[in-house]
Amino acid sequence: MKLAERLSTCILVTRKQAAYGGRAMTVMIAEPAFERIPKPAFSPARLRAARERQGLTQAQLGRCVGRELRSMQRYELGEGVPPTELLCLLAAVLLVPIGDFFE
C-alpha cells in the first residue's frame, strides 16, 4: 500500500475559503479521520469461551472482578460492553490477552 493510500484512511483533507489581510484564499485543513479507522468490535462469544475454558461460572468470574452476576450475564449476551478497566481485569483473570475479546 502506498503512503498516500495509507494517509487517506487516517487524514481527512478539506478545502475552506478564508480571508487573510483582506484577501480571499483557499486553505487546506488536515484533520484526523477517526471515523474511517475500523474499530474492533467486542465479542460476547469470545468472553464466554474464555470463561468456559477456565471452568468458571458467570457468578464466579463476577466475584473475581467485583461485578454482580447480572452484569456478567449482560456482557455475555451482548447487552453492553465492559469498560476498559474491567476488560483488563477479565483478561488477567481468564489468562488471555485483552485482544481476545474483540473481533
FITORFI-320675 format. One line per field, with one value per atom (N, C-alpha, C): atom name; chain; residue in three letters; z, x, y. Coordinates in nm, 4 decimals. Layout:
atomo	c(CA, ...)
cadena	c(A, ...)
residuo	c(ALA, ...)
zz	c(Z, ...)
xx	c(X, ...)
yy	c(Y, ...)
// end
This chain:
atomo	c(N, CA, C, N, CA, C, N, CA, C, N, CA, C, N, CA, C, N, CA, C, N, CA, C, N, CA, C, N, CA, C, N, CA, C, N, CA, C, N, CA, C, N, CA, C, N, CA, C, N, CA, C, N, CA, C, N, CA, C, N, CA, C, N, CA, C, N, CA, C, N, CA, C, N, CA, C, N, CA, C, N, CA, C, N, CA, C, N, CA, C, N, CA, C, N, CA, C, N, CA, C, N, CA, C, N, CA, C, N, CA, C, N, CA, C, N, CA, C, N, CA, C, N, CA, C, N, CA, C, N, CA, C, N, CA, C, N, CA, C, N, CA, C, N, CA, C, N, CA, C, N, CA, C, N, CA, C, N, CA, C, N, CA, C, N, CA, C, N, CA, C, N, CA, C, N, CA, C, N, CA, C, N, CA, C, N, CA, C, N, CA, C, N, CA, C, N, CA, C, N, CA, C, N, CA, C, N, CA, C, N, CA, C, N, CA, C, N, CA, C, N, CA, C, N, CA, C, N, CA, C, N, CA, C, N, CA, C, N, CA, C, N, CA, C, N, CA, C, N, CA, C, N, CA, C, N, CA, C, N, CA, C, N, CA, C, N, CA, C, N, CA, C, N, CA, C, N, CA, C, N, CA, C, N, CA, C, N, CA, C, N, CA, C, N, CA, C, N, CA, C, N, CA, C, N, CA, C, N, CA, C, N, CA, C, N, CA, C, N, CA, C, N, CA, C, N, CA, C, N, CA, C, N, CA, C, N, CA, C, N, CA, C, N, CA, C, N, CA, C, N, CA, C, N, CA, C, N, CA, C)
cadena	c(A, A, A, A, A, A, A, A, A, A, A, A, A, A, A, A, A, A, A, A, A, A, A, A, A, A, A, A, A, A, A, A, A, A, A, A, A, A, A, A, A, A, A, A, A, A, A, A, A, A, A, A, A, A, A, A, A, A, A, A, A, A, A, A, A, A, A, A, A, A, A, A, A, A, A, A, A, A, A, A, A, A, A, A, A, A, A, A, A, A, A, A, A, A, A, A, A, A, A, A, A, A, A, A, A, A, A, A, A, A, A, A, A, A, A, A, A, A, A, A, A, A, A, A, A, A, A, A, A, A, A, A, A, A, A, A, A, A, A, A, A, A, A, A, A, A, A, A, A, A, A, A, A, A, A, A, A, A, A, A, A, A, A, A, A, A, A, A, A, A, A, A, A, A, A, A, A, A, A, A, A, A, A, A, A, A, A, A, A, A, A, A, A, A, A, A, A, A, A, A, A, A, A, A, A, A, A, A, A, A, A, A, A, A, A, A, A, A, A, A, A, A, A, A, A, A, A, A, A, A, A, A, A, A, A, A, A, A, A, A, A, A, A, A, A, A, A, A, A, A, A, A, A, A, A, A, A, A, A, A, A, A, A, A, A, A, A, A, A, A, A, A, A, A, A, A, A, A, A, A, A, A, A, A, A, A, A, A, A, A, A, A, A, A, A, A, A, A, A, A, A, A, A, A, A, A, A, A, A)
residuo	c(MET, MET, MET, LYS, LYS, LYS, LEU, LEU, LEU, ALA, ALA, ALA, GLU, GLU, GLU, ARG, ARG, ARG, LEU, LEU, LEU, SER, SER, SER, THR, THR, THR, CYS, CYS, CYS, ILE, ILE, ILE, LEU, LEU, LEU, VAL, VAL, VAL, THR, THR, THR, ARG, ARG, ARG, LYS, LYS, LYS, GLN, GLN, GLN, ALA, ALA, ALA, ALA, ALA, ALA, TYR, TYR, TYR, GLY, GLY, GLY, GLY, GLY, GLY, ARG, ARG, ARG, ALA, ALA, ALA, MET, MET, MET, THR, THR, THR, VAL, VAL, VAL, MET, MET, MET, ILE, ILE, ILE, ALA, ALA, ALA, GLU, GLU, GLU, PRO, PRO, PRO, ALA, ALA, ALA, PHE, PHE, PHE, GLU, GLU, GLU, ARG, ARG, ARG, ILE, ILE, ILE, PRO, PRO, PRO, LYS, LYS, LYS, PRO, PRO, PRO, ALA, ALA, ALA, PHE, PHE, PHE, SER, SER, SER, PRO, PRO, PRO, ALA, ALA, ALA, ARG, ARG, ARG, LEU, LEU, LEU, ARG, ARG, ARG, ALA, ALA, ALA, ALA, ALA, ALA, ARG, ARG, ARG, GLU, GLU, GLU, ARG, ARG, ARG, GLN, GLN, GLN, GLY, GLY, GLY, LEU, LEU, LEU, THR, THR, THR, GLN, GLN, GLN, ALA, ALA, ALA, GLN, GLN, GLN, LEU, LEU, LEU, GLY, GLY, GLY, ARG, ARG, ARG, CYS, CYS, CYS, VAL, VAL, VAL, GLY, GLY, GLY, ARG, ARG, ARG, GLU, GLU, GLU, LEU, LEU, LEU, ARG, ARG, ARG, SER, SER, SER, MET, MET, MET, GLN, GLN, GLN, ARG, ARG, ARG, TYR, TYR, TYR, GLU, GLU, GLU, LEU, LEU, LEU, GLY, GLY, GLY, GLU, GLU, GLU, GLY, GLY, GLY, VAL, VAL, VAL, PRO, PRO, PRO, PRO, PRO, PRO, THR, THR, THR, GLU, GLU, GLU, LEU, LEU, LEU, LEU, LEU, LEU, CYS, CYS, CYS, LEU, LEU, LEU, LEU, LEU, LEU, ALA, ALA, ALA, ALA, ALA, ALA, VAL, VAL, VAL, LEU, LEU, LEU, LEU, LEU, LEU, VAL, VAL, VAL, PRO, PRO, PRO, ILE, ILE, ILE, GLY, GLY, GLY, ASP, ASP, ASP, PHE, PHE, PHE, PHE, PHE, PHE, GLU, GLU, GLU)
zz	c(0.0000, 0.0000, 0.0000, -0.0873, -0.0961, 0.0224, 0.0518, 0.1643, 0.1498, 0.0316, 0.0104, 0.0418, 0.0060, 0.0344, 0.1842, 0.2543, 0.3988, 0.4684, 0.4251, 0.4865, 0.4605, 0.3433, 0.3117, 0.4035, 0.4645, 0.5576, 0.6964, 0.7242, 0.8575, 0.8629, 0.7483, 0.7471, 0.6480, 0.6907, 0.6070, 0.5723, 0.4435, 0.3997, 0.3399, 0.3889, 0.3367, 0.2925, 0.1960, 0.1485, 0.2050, 0.2549, 0.3093, 0.2566, 0.2402, 0.1993, 0.3252, 0.3169, 0.4310, 0.3798, 0.4677, 0.4334, 0.5226, 0.4632, 0.5397, 0.4851, 0.5695, 0.5272, 0.4167, 0.4195, 0.3194, 0.1876, 0.1806, 0.0569, 0.0792, -0.0195, -0.0112, -0.0548, 0.0149, -0.0222, 0.0147, -0.0464, -0.0157, 0.0705, 0.1816, 0.2700, 0.2766, 0.2941, 0.3082, 0.4557, 0.5108, 0.6515, 0.6611, 0.7320, 0.7527, 0.8946, 0.9050, 1.0354, 1.0454, 1.1656, 1.1806, 1.1428, 1.0693, 1.0259, 1.1054, 1.2349, 1.3220, 1.2800, 1.2208, 1.1797, 1.0664, 0.9968, 0.8876, 0.9356, 1.0554, 1.1074, 1.1668, 1.1156, 1.1689, 1.3167, 1.3921, 1.5357, 1.5622, 1.6438, 1.6748, 1.7544, 1.7290, 1.7976, 1.9105, 2.0275, 2.1406, 2.1040, 2.1402, 2.1096, 2.2377, 2.2666, 2.3846, 2.3799, 2.2601, 2.2461, 2.2874, 2.2577, 2.2956, 2.4464, 2.5087, 2.6548, 2.7165, 2.6687, 2.7202, 2.6998, 2.5802, 2.5504, 2.6443, 2.6692, 2.7597, 2.9016, 2.9446, 3.0793, 3.0899, 2.9897, 2.9925, 2.9864, 2.9118, 2.9070, 3.0445, 3.1291, 3.2650, 3.3630, 3.3167, 3.4027, 3.5072, 3.4772, 3.5722, 3.5328, 3.6319, 3.6050, 3.5941, 3.5443, 3.5376, 3.6769, 3.7743, 3.9115, 3.9672, 3.9438, 3.9934, 3.9287, 3.7980, 3.7289, 3.7798, 3.7994, 3.8526, 3.9881, 4.0759, 4.2077, 4.1939, 4.1010, 4.0809, 4.0370, 3.9619, 3.9094, 3.9766, 4.0819, 4.1576, 4.0890, 4.0145, 3.9457, 3.9852, 3.9727, 4.0005, 3.8867, 3.9182, 3.8187, 3.7003, 3.7271, 3.6189, 3.5218, 3.5732, 3.4853, 3.3912, 3.4452, 3.3624, 3.2570, 3.2973, 3.2013, 3.0880, 3.1218, 3.0198, 2.9208, 2.9721, 2.8831, 2.7880, 2.8398, 2.7546, 2.6582, 2.6885, 2.5962, 2.4944, 2.5097, 2.4174, 2.4465, 2.5682, 2.6064, 2.6540, 2.6505, 2.6913, 2.6675, 2.6696, 2.6529, 2.7840, 2.8363, 2.9616, 2.9449, 3.0475, 3.0391, 3.0296, 2.9825, 2.9599, 3.0851, 3.1999, 3.3241, 3.3533, 3.3281, 3.3523, 3.2506, 3.1262, 3.0258, 3.0663, 3.1228, 3.1702, 3.2819, 3.3762, 3.4851, 3.4315, 3.3403, 3.2830, 3.2118, 3.1349, 3.0638, 3.1620, 3.2713, 3.3708, 3.4389, 3.4769, 3.5460, 3.4526, 3.3264, 3.2313, 3.1573, 3.1893, 3.1317, 2.9790, 2.9261, 2.7818, 2.7559, 2.6357, 2.6017, 2.5840, 2.6131, 2.6037, 2.4619, 2.3632, 2.2241, 2.1922, 2.2753, 2.2528, 2.2664, 2.3282, 2.3457, 2.2272, 2.1231, 2.0098, 1.8783, 1.7855, 1.6509, 1.5573)
xx	c(0.0845, 0.0000, 0.0897, 0.0595, 0.1393, 0.1105, 0.2076, 0.1940, 0.0698, 0.0440, -0.0729, -0.2021, -0.2091, -0.3290, -0.3454, -0.2337, -0.2418, -0.2843, -0.2295, -0.2660, -0.4114, -0.4629, -0.6013, -0.7002, -0.6607, -0.7513, -0.7458, -0.6418, -0.6242, -0.6431, -0.6331, -0.6405, -0.7473, -0.8287, -0.9320, -0.8893, -0.8719, -0.8286, -0.9492, -0.9757, -1.0867, -1.0343, -1.1027, -1.0693, -1.1712, -1.1218, -1.2108, -1.1677, -1.2664, -1.2380, -1.2097, -1.1088, -1.0741, -1.0282, -1.0310, -0.9820, -0.8628, -0.7578, -0.6389, -0.5873, -0.5831, -0.5354, -0.6205, -0.7494, -0.8396, -0.8394, -0.7640, -0.7581, -0.8234, -0.9021, -0.9666, -0.8676, -0.8692, -0.7805, -0.8447, -0.7947, -0.8393, -0.7322, -0.7755, -0.6824, -0.7197, -0.6189, -0.6413, -0.6233, -0.7187, -0.7148, -0.7080, -0.6082, -0.5928, -0.6382, -0.7313, -0.7837, -0.7782, -0.7601, -0.7656, -0.9045, -0.9082, -1.0352, -1.0622, -1.0890, -1.1070, -1.2236, -1.3261, -1.4411, -1.4064, -1.2955, -1.2541, -1.1709, -1.1162, -1.0328, -1.1238, -1.1153, -1.2040, -1.1780, -1.2848, -1.2741, -1.3074, -1.2280, -1.2603, -1.3909, -1.4674, -1.5956, -1.5809, -1.6357, -1.6350, -1.7169, -1.6659, -1.7323, -1.7765, -1.9069, -1.9564, -1.9237, -1.9266, -1.8986, -1.7551, -1.6635, -1.5238, -1.5045, -1.5784, -1.5724, -1.6228, -1.7357, -1.7938, -1.6972, -1.6378, -1.5459, -1.4251, -1.3709, -1.2554, -1.2937, -1.4116, -1.4588, -1.4762, -1.5385, -1.5626, -1.4326, -1.3320, -1.2015, -1.1374, -1.1637, -1.1082, -1.1973, -1.3119, -1.4017, -1.4730, -1.4975, -1.5646, -1.7099, -1.7941, -1.9321, -1.9325, -2.0427, -2.0546, -2.0463, -2.1076, -2.1055, -1.9628, -1.8884, -1.7509, -1.6633, -1.6775, -1.5993, -1.6369, -1.7659, -1.8116, -1.7499, -1.7448, -1.6834, -1.5347, -1.4668, -1.3234, -1.2944, -1.3860, -1.3622, -1.4487, -1.5228, -1.6022, -1.7298, -1.7921, -1.9162, -2.0254, -2.1501, -2.2658, -2.2856, -2.3538, -2.3854, -2.4590, -2.5569, -2.6360, -2.5495, -2.4490, -2.3578, -2.2842, -2.2356, -2.1642, -2.2568, -2.3814, -2.4787, -2.5023, -2.5155, -2.5383, -2.4224, -2.2992, -2.1834, -2.1805, -2.2123, -2.2093, -2.3270, -2.4339, -2.5479, -2.5328, -2.4298, -2.4073, -2.4922, -2.5434, -2.6278, -2.5454, -2.4165, -2.3286, -2.1844, -2.0981, -1.9548, -1.8858, -1.8072, -1.7371, -1.6434, -1.6323, -1.5367, -1.3935, -1.3038, -1.1648, -1.1012, -1.1254, -1.0649, -1.1119, -1.2401, -1.2942, -1.2387, -1.2227, -1.1644, -1.0233, -0.9488, -0.8131, -0.8182, -0.9101, -0.9258, -0.9695, -1.0661, -1.1147, -1.0014, -0.9221, -0.8105, -0.7111, -0.6840, -0.5890, -0.6441, -0.7708, -0.8316, -0.8435, -0.8781, -0.9003, -0.7733, -0.6615, -0.5306, -0.5286, -0.5866, -0.5864, -0.5448, -0.4924, -0.4658, -0.5992, -0.6007, -0.7254, -0.7830, -0.6973, -0.7423, -0.8287, -0.8224, -0.9041, -1.0528, -1.0906, -1.2313, -1.2898, -1.2094, -1.2538, -1.2430, -1.3319, -1.3288, -1.2523)
yy	c(-0.1169, 0.0000, 0.1241, 0.2173, 0.3391, 0.4307, 0.5154, 0.6071, 0.6943, 0.7455, 0.8319, 0.7571, 0.6287, 0.5495, 0.5278, 0.5012, 0.4830, 0.6115, 0.7234, 0.8514, 0.8867, 0.8497, 0.8866, 0.8156, 0.7061, 0.6391, 0.7014, 0.7805, 0.8378, 0.9894, 1.0553, 1.2015, 1.2466, 1.3370, 1.3952, 1.5373, 1.5633, 1.6958, 1.7675, 1.8874, 1.9672, 2.1030, 2.1598, 2.2937, 2.3906, 2.5001, 2.6027, 2.7382, 2.8240, 2.9615, 3.0438, 3.1265, 3.2100, 3.3461, 3.4422, 3.5753, 3.6066, 3.6564, 3.6921, 3.8243, 3.9226, 4.0536, 4.1143, 4.0874, 4.1420, 4.0662, 3.9569, 3.8780, 3.7429, 3.7014, 3.5700, 3.4636, 3.3549, 3.2439, 3.1103, 3.0051, 2.8698, 2.8042, 2.7508, 2.6809, 2.5331, 2.4519, 2.3083, 2.2754, 2.2038, 2.1669, 2.0148, 1.9657, 1.8217, 1.7890, 1.6955, 1.6547, 1.5027, 1.4498, 1.3043, 1.2540, 1.1461, 1.0885, 0.9621, 0.9784, 0.8631, 0.7760, 0.8352, 0.7544, 0.6596, 0.6843, 0.5959, 0.4781, 0.4881, 0.3808, 0.2738, 0.1510, 0.0472, 0.0216, 0.0113, -0.0132, -0.1591, -0.2261, -0.3645, -0.3716, -0.4747, -0.4917, -0.5936, -0.5589, -0.6506, -0.7737, -0.8906, -1.0168, -1.0875, -1.0853, -1.1567, -1.3059, -1.3636, -1.5074, -1.5393, -1.4501, -1.4736, -1.4624, -1.3721, -1.3617, -1.4914, -1.5401, -1.6643, -1.7815, -1.7907, -1.9013, -1.8985, -1.7801, -1.7677, -1.8093, -1.7686, -1.8059, -1.9567, -2.0154, -2.1603, -2.2399, -2.1886, -2.2576, -2.2654, -2.1653, -2.1649, -2.2410, -2.2889, -2.3658, -2.2822, -2.1554, -2.0667, -2.0437, -2.0240, -1.9826, -1.8297, -1.7753, -1.6296, -1.5683, -1.6327, -1.5816, -1.5811, -1.6882, -1.6953, -1.5877, -1.5709, -1.4688, -1.3294, -1.3086, -1.1803, -1.1490, -1.2489, -1.2281, -1.1950, -1.2597, -1.2354, -1.0920, -1.0328, -0.8975, -0.7914, -0.8322, -0.7360, -0.6894, -0.7797, -0.7460, -0.8445, -0.7996, -0.8850, -0.9858, -1.0952, -1.1967, -1.1352, -1.0489, -0.9894, -0.9085, -0.8411, -0.7654, -0.8599, -0.9698, -1.0667, -1.1270, -1.1542, -1.2075, -1.1086, -0.9803, -0.8768, -0.8707, -0.8754, -0.8682, -0.9875, -1.1067, -1.2256, -1.2321, -1.1603, -1.1541, -1.0407, -0.9605, -0.8504, -0.7286, -0.7188, -0.6053, -0.4861, -0.4984, -0.3898, -0.4299, -0.3332, -0.3592, -0.3254, -0.4165, -0.3873, -0.2685, -0.1840, -0.0733, -0.1266, -0.0441, -0.0850, -0.1448, -0.0822, -0.1326, -0.2753, -0.3000, -0.4342, -0.5334, -0.4907, -0.5799, -0.6215, -0.5291, -0.5621, -0.6660, -0.6477, -0.7457, -0.8814, -0.8810, -1.0073, -1.0810, -1.0077, -1.0699, -1.1315, -1.0610, -1.1129, -1.2374, -1.2351, -1.3496, -1.4699, -1.4441, -1.5535, -1.5950, -1.5269, -1.5620, -1.5543, -1.4464, -1.4232, -1.2787, -1.2510, -1.1101, -1.0362, -0.9094, -0.8321, -0.8340, -0.8474, -0.8520, -0.9727, -1.0759, -1.1943, -1.1665, -1.0551, -1.0225, -0.9457, -0.9232, -0.8433, -0.9195, -0.8838, -0.9454, -0.8561)
// end
